[in-house]
């Protein structure tokens, strides 16, 4: 998979203001406001910036947090993780491995089988719905 690199000007032209704030400036959308936090649609969640397949609706669950939550990525190679010490706490930031977009954070309080909760901003995702 080749890296996607763009200038800030190119990202701003491609993304909405909210997507740019979340994905490129490491922002967070308010809880219970994103378009996918309570979505039950089947499909694959892609990176809103580069189209990298990130999560399947088959691993999505209602964590009660107000953000889309998944217990596993489609492929570990499609995401990167970095330590985030902002806001006075230590968390693990989740990034798209293809374009380095900020997606959200992962926590160790999720369901079986992984016990992980990938808490992801809706603004960082595009759902490619299954067509039956």
C-alpha positions in Angstrom: 0.0 0.0 0.0 1.5 3.3 -1.0 1.4 6.3 1.3 -0.9 9.2 0.4 0.7 12.6 1.1 -1.0 15.9 0.3 -0.4 19.5 1.2 -2.7 21.2 3.8 -4.2 23.1 0.9 -5.0 19.9 -1.0 -6.6 18.4 2.2 -8.6 21.5 2.8 -9.9 21.4 -0.8 -10.9 17.7 -0.4 -12.4 17.6 3.1 -15.2 19.4 4.9 -14.1 21.8 7.6 -15.2 19.2 10.2 -13.3 16.4 8.5 -10.2 18.6 8.3 -10.4 19.5 12.0 -10.8 15.9 13.1 -8.5 14.1 10.6 -5.7 16.6 10.0 -5.7 18.6 13.3 -6.5 15.6 15.6 -9.8 17.0 16.7 -12.8 15.1 18.2 -16.4 15.5 17.3 -18.9 15.9 20.2 -20.3 12.6 21.5 -23.6 11.4 20.0 -23.4 13.8 17.1 -21.5 11.9 14.4 -23.4 10.3 11.5 -22.3 6.7 12.3 -22.3 6.5 16.1 -25.7 4.6 16.1 -25.6 3.3 12.5 -26.8 -0.3 12.1 -26.0 -0.4 8.3 -23.8 -3.2 7.0 -20.7 -2.5 5.1 -17.1 -1.4 5.3 -15.9 1.8 7.0 -13.2 3.5 4.9 -10.9 6.3 5.8 -12.7 9.6 4.7 -9.4 11.0 3.5 -7.9 8.2 1.4 -10.4 5.3 1.1 -8.3 2.8 3.1 -10.6 0.0 4.4 -10.5 0.3 8.2 -13.4 -1.4 10.0 -16.3 -3.8 9.2 -19.8 -3.3 10.5 -19.5 -6.9 11.7 -17.1 -5.7 14.4 -19.1 -2.5 15.3 -21.0 -2.4 18.6 -22.8 0.0 20.9 -20.2 1.0 23.5 -22.5 3.8 24.9 -19.6 6.3 24.4 -21.3 8.3 21.7 -18.8 7.4 18.9 -18.7 4.5 16.5 -16.9 1.7 18.3 -15.3 -1.4 16.9 -13.6 -4.4 18.6 -11.2 -5.0 15.7 -9.9 -3.3 12.5 -10.3 -5.1 9.2 -6.5 -5.5 9.0 -3.9 -4.4 11.6 -1.7 -3.1 8.8 -4.4 -0.6 7.8 -4.0 1.3 11.1 -1.2 2.7 13.2 -1.2 3.5 16.9 0.8 6.3 18.7 0.9 7.4 22.3 -1.2 10.5 22.9 -0.5 12.4 26.1 -2.7 15.4 25.3 -5.4 16.5 27.7 -3.2 15.4 30.7 -3.9 11.7 30.1 -2.1 8.8 28.4 -4.2 7.3 25.5 -3.5 5.3 22.3 -4.3 7.3 19.2 -5.4 5.5 16.1 -4.2 6.7 12.7 -4.8 5.6 9.1 -1.6 3.9 8.1 -2.0 5.1 4.5 -2.5 8.8 5.0 -1.8 9.4 8.7 -5.3 10.8 9.4 -6.3 10.9 13.0 -9.2 8.5 13.5 -9.8 8.3 17.2 -8.4 6.2 20.1 -8.3 2.6 21.2 -9.0 1.5 24.8 -8.7 -1.9 26.5 -12.3 -2.0 27.8 -14.1 -3.5 24.8 -15.9 -6.8 24.4 -14.6 -10.3 23.6 -12.8 -11.6 21.7 -10.2 -8.7 21.6 -11.3 -6.6 24.7 -10.5 -3.6 22.6 -12.7 -0.5 21.9 -11.7 1.4 18.8 -13.5 4.7 19.5 -13.5 6.4 16.1 -14.8 9.8 14.9 -17.6 9.6 12.3 -16.0 12.5 10.5 -13.0 10.2 9.8 -15.1 7.5 8.2 -17.1 6.9 5.0 -19.4 3.9 5.1 -19.4 1.7 1.9 -22.7 0.0 2.4 -23.3 -3.6 1.4 -25.6 -3.8 -1.5 -28.0 -6.8 -1.4 
